[in-house]
Every structure is written in C-alpha cells, then in structure tokens.
Amino acid sequence: MPAPLRAVLFDLDGTLIDSIALIVDAMHHAFEGFDGPRPSAAEWTLGIGTPLWLQLAQYARNEVETNQLRDRYRAFQMLNHDRYIKAYPGVAETLAALEGRGLAMAIVTSKLDQLARRNLEYTGLARHFPFVVGVESTTKHKPEPEPVLFALEKLAVPAAETVFVGDSPHDVSAGNSAGVTTVAALWGPFTREQIGVAQPRHWLSDIRALPGLLDAL
C-alpha cells in the first residue's frame, strides 16, 4: 500500500508565478554595454531554476564581471518587480485547496530568499508558505537534490510521502535524486521535450488539475 501524501513542494518561477519576462529583461539590462559574450533570451531561459551566479559565470570572464552583472541584474529586478510579477491562473485556489487537506507545503527555489518572499507577498501566496528554501539555504543547488532534501528535513516528512511540482528539468532532476514524486508543470517556459530528459513521474498542463492528480497517486 503506498504511503499517504503529506507534503507538496513547489518551484516558484515558471511554476507558481509568471516571472519569465522579468528574468529575461533583467538579463538584457545586466548585459547592456557588456563587451564580452552575452546570452540570447533562449539560452538564458534554459538556465532558469539554477542559481544566478552560475548562469552569469558562463559569460563573465572573471569574478569582478560576474559581480557587476549580478548587481545590475538584481537592481533591475528589484526596481521593476511589481509591474512584471503575477501568479499563474488557478494557483491561489489550488494552494488553498491543498492547505485545506492539511498538506504541508514549501517553496524550493534557486533565487534569493528575500526576492522569493517578495514574490509570494506581492502575489498573495505567502500565507501558504511559512517555509522557503532559497539559494542561501544550501551549498549545492538544483539540479542537485540538496534543496529538496533540506525542505524535507524542515517539514519533517519523508520523501516517499512528498510530491515536488516544477517546470524545469532542474526541478525534476533534483526531485528524482531526492526520492520524491516529481510532477512536471507544462505552463512555464520549458517545453515538454526539454523537461522530459529528466524523466518526471507525472505531467500537469494546468495547476488546477493538481488536487485530482494527487488523489490518483
């Protein structure tokens, strides 16, 4: 008999909140006037879900450039946050339904804790997530399992009783390695083919279908 479900973990960008345009425009702003290599929007999008400094380090030629690009990127994000960020349709009611079932929930993201909490506060989702795993929480990051394992430890739930919903192959890889049940969200910036290489256990095309999927597990 399968173990009862006790917790649901969520990625943030591309899963609960539509922040992709802000992420891409912040990248363009950061690299404006930069005389070295720079990513295309498509290349930058592939890195969503991994730590910002790792993305920037692929293009910066030294630590000084990495820090300069990071500061410009974050400044743009902070200044323009409210005019870009919104929750995806159906997120608020779905989270309320899961909370009503008594499920523990947490965010597992590769962004700064401060920015993740600002996202949640601004979109009205913060009340569902007293606990956020951000980039400062662990020394290894998605696609490594450490952030997921850290969330399980904080929530005091075993992997066998936990689902992780995310829109990127980095989320799925981290969840699979941690031993949780992975659910791939298809409404974010990644295609089914891009996510599929990580082999999610389940697929979801609308977050409003999540309670029904959990019933079937």
VEXDREN-2710 file (C-alpha; in Angstrom, 1 decimal):
% VEXDREN-2710
k/r/px/py/pz
1/MET/0.0/0.0/0.0
2/PRO/1.5/3.4/-1.0
3/ALA/2.4/5.8/1.8
4/PRO/-0.1/8.7/2.3
5/LEU/0.8/12.0/0.8
6/ARG/1.8/14.5/3.5
7/ALA/3.6/17.4/1.7
8/VAL/3.9/19.2/-1.6
9/LEU/6.9/21.2/-2.7
10/PHE/6.8/23.8/-5.4
11/ASP/9.3/25.6/-7.6
12/LEU/8.5/29.3/-7.8
13/ASP/9.4/30.9/-11.2
14/GLY/7.5/29.3/-14.1
15/THR/5.5/27.1/-11.7
16/LEU/3.6/29.4/-9.3
17/ILE/4.5/32.8/-10.6
18/ASP/4.9/34.2/-14.1
19/SER/8.2/36.0/-13.8
20/ILE/9.8/34.9/-17.0
21/ALA/9.6/38.3/-18.8
22/LEU/11.2/39.9/-15.8
23/ILE/14.0/37.3/-15.7
24/VAL/14.8/37.8/-19.4
25/ASP/14.6/41.6/-19.3
26/ALA/16.8/41.7/-16.3
27/MET/19.4/39.7/-18.2
28/HIS/19.2/42.1/-21.1
29/HIS/19.7/45.1/-18.8
30/ALA/22.6/43.4/-17.0
31/PHE/24.5/42.7/-20.2
32/GLU/23.7/46.1/-21.8
33/GLY/27.1/47.6/-22.8
34/PHE/29.0/44.4/-21.8
35/ASP/31.9/43.9/-24.2
36/GLY/32.1/40.1/-23.7
37/PRO/29.9/37.2/-24.7
38/ARG/26.2/37.5/-23.9
39/PRO/23.3/35.0/-23.8
40/SER/20.3/35.0/-26.1
41/ALA/16.9/35.0/-24.4
42/ALA/16.5/31.3/-25.3
43/GLU/19.9/30.5/-23.8
44/TRP/19.1/32.4/-20.6
45/THR/15.8/30.7/-20.3
46/LEU/17.4/27.3/-20.3
47/GLY/19.2/28.2/-17.1
48/ILE/16.1/29.3/-15.2
49/GLY/15.9/27.3/-12.0
50/THR/19.6/27.3/-11.4
51/PRO/21.5/30.0/-9.3
52/LEU/22.0/33.4/-10.9
53/TRP/25.8/33.4/-10.3
54/LEU/26.2/30.1/-12.1
55/GLN/24.3/31.5/-15.1
56/LEU/26.4/34.6/-15.2
57/ALA/29.7/32.8/-14.7
58/GLN/29.2/31.2/-18.2
59/TYR/29.6/34.6/-19.8
60/ALA/31.6/36.7/-17.3
61/ARG/35.4/36.4/-17.7
62/ASN/36.2/36.9/-14.1
63/GLU/34.7/37.3/-10.6
64/VAL/34.6/41.1/-10.9
65/GLU/32.5/40.9/-14.1
66/THR/30.2/38.3/-12.5
67/ASN/29.5/40.6/-9.6
68/GLN/28.9/43.6/-11.8
69/LEU/26.4/41.7/-14.0
70/ARG/24.8/40.3/-10.9
71/ASP/24.3/43.7/-9.3
72/ARG/22.8/45.2/-12.5
73/TYR/20.5/42.2/-12.9
74/ARG/19.3/42.4/-9.3
75/ALA/18.8/46.1/-9.4
76/PHE/16.6/45.8/-12.4
77/GLN/14.6/43.0/-10.8
78/MET/14.0/44.9/-7.6
79/LEU/13.0/48.2/-9.4
80/ASN/10.6/46.5/-11.8
81/HIS/9.3/43.7/-9.7
82/ASP/5.7/44.8/-9.2
83/ARG/5.0/45.6/-12.8
84/TYR/6.0/42.2/-14.0
85/ILE/5.1/39.6/-11.4
86/LYS/1.8/37.8/-11.2
87/ALA/0.6/34.4/-10.1
88/TYR/-0.5/31.9/-12.8
89/PRO/-4.2/31.4/-13.2
90/GLY/-5.6/28.9/-10.7
91/VAL/-2.6/29.0/-8.3
92/ALA/-4.3/30.7/-5.4
93/GLU/-7.3/28.4/-5.3
94/THR/-5.2/25.3/-5.8
95/LEU/-3.0/26.2/-2.9
96/ALA/-6.0/26.9/-0.7
97/ALA/-7.4/23.5/-1.6
98/LEU/-4.2/21.7/-0.7
99/GLU/-3.9/23.6/2.5
100/GLY/-7.5/22.6/3.3
101/ARG/-6.4/19.0/3.0
102/GLY/-3.8/19.5/5.7
103/LEU/-0.8/19.1/3.4
104/ALA/2.5/20.8/4.3
105/MET/3.9/23.0/1.6
106/ALA/7.2/24.7/0.9
107/ILE/9.0/26.6/-1.9
108/VAL/12.2/25.2/-3.3
109/THR/13.8/27.8/-5.5
110/SER/17.3/28.9/-6.6
111/LYS/16.6/32.6/-6.1
112/LEU/17.4/34.8/-3.1
113/ASP/15.2/34.1/-0.1
114/GLN/14.4/37.9/0.1
115/LEU/13.2/38.0/-3.5
116/ALA/11.2/34.8/-3.3
117/ARG/9.4/36.1/-0.2
118/ARG/8.7/39.4/-2.0
119/ASN/7.2/37.4/-4.9
120/LEU/5.0/35.5/-2.5
121/GLU/3.9/38.5/-0.6
122/TYR/3.1/40.5/-3.7
123/THR/1.0/37.7/-5.3
124/GLY/-0.8/37.0/-2.1
125/LEU/0.6/33.5/-1.8
126/ALA/2.9/33.9/1.2
127/ARG/0.3/32.7/3.8
128/HIS/0.6/29.2/2.3
129/PHE/4.4/29.0/2.7
130/PRO/5.9/29.7/6.1
131/PHE/9.0/27.9/4.9
132/VAL/11.1/28.8/1.8
133/VAL/14.2/27.1/0.6
134/GLY/16.2/29.7/-1.3
135/VAL/19.7/29.8/-2.7
136/GLU/21.2/30.7/0.7
137/SER/19.7/27.6/2.3
138/THR/22.1/25.0/0.9
139/THR/25.6/24.9/-0.6
140/LYS/24.5/22.7/-3.6
141/HIS/21.6/23.7/-5.7
142/LYS/19.2/22.3/-8.3
143/PRO/19.6/20.0/-10.2
144/GLU/21.4/18.5/-7.2
145/PRO/19.0/17.0/-4.5
146/GLU/20.2/19.1/-1.6
147/PRO/17.5/21.8/-1.6
148/VAL/14.7/19.2/-1.8
149/LEU/16.3/17.2/1.0
150/PHE/16.6/20.3/3.1
151/ALA/12.9/21.0/2.6
152/LEU/12.0/17.5/3.7
153/GLU/14.1/17.9/6.8
154/LYS/12.5/21.2/7.7
155/LEU/9.0/19.9/7.1
156/ALA/9.8/16.6/8.9
157/VAL/8.3/14.5/6.1
158/PRO/9.8/11.5/4.3
159/ALA/10.5/11.6/0.5
160/ALA/8.0/8.8/-0.1
161/GLU/5.2/11.0/1.2
162/THR/6.1/14.1/-0.8
163/VAL/5.5/15.5/-4.3
164/PHE/7.6/18.2/-6.0
165/VAL/6.0/20.3/-8.7
166/GLY/8.3/22.2/-11.0
167/ASP/8.5/23.4/-14.6
168/SER/12.2/22.8/-15.4
169/PRO/14.4/19.7/-15.9
170/HIS/16.5/21.1/-13.0
171/ASP/13.5/20.7/-10.7
172/VAL/12.7/17.2/-11.9
173/SER/16.3/16.0/-11.6
174/ALA/16.6/17.4/-8.0
175/GLY/13.3/15.8/-7.0
176/ASN/14.1/12.4/-8.6
177/SER/17.5/12.3/-6.9
178/ALA/15.9/13.2/-3.6
179/GLY/13.4/10.3/-3.9
180/VAL/10.2/12.4/-4.1
181/THR/7.4/12.0/-6.6
182/THR/8.0/14.6/-9.4
183/VAL/5.3/16.4/-11.3
184/ALA/6.3/18.4/-14.4
185/ALA/4.4/21.7/-14.9
186/LEU/3.9/22.5/-18.6
187/TRP/2.8/26.1/-18.3
188/GLY/6.3/27.5/-17.7
189/PRO/9.0/28.4/-20.3
190/PHE/10.3/24.9/-20.8
191/THR/8.9/22.6/-23.4
192/ARG/7.8/19.0/-22.8
193/GLU/10.9/17.8/-24.6
194/GLN/13.2/19.9/-22.5
195/ILE/11.6/18.7/-19.3
196/GLY/11.3/15.1/-20.5
197/VAL/15.0/14.4/-20.5
198/ALA/14.8/14.5/-16.7
199/GLN/12.0/11.9/-16.6
200/PRO/9.3/13.3/-14.4
201/ARG/6.9/10.8/-12.8
202/HIS/3.8/12.8/-13.8
203/TRP/2.8/15.6/-16.1
204/LEU/0.4/18.5/-15.4
205/SER/-0.9/21.0/-18.0
206/ASP/-3.0/23.1/-15.6
207/ILE/-2.3/23.6/-11.9
208/ARG/-6.0/23.4/-11.2
209/ALA/-5.7/19.7/-12.0
210/LEU/-3.2/19.1/-9.3
211/PRO/-5.7/18.1/-6.5
212/GLY/-7.1/15.4/-8.8
213/LEU/-3.7/14.1/-9.7
214/LEU/-2.8/13.9/-6.0
215/ASP/-6.0/11.9/-5.4
216/ALA/-4.9/9.4/-8.0
217/LEU/-1.4/8.9/-6.6
END
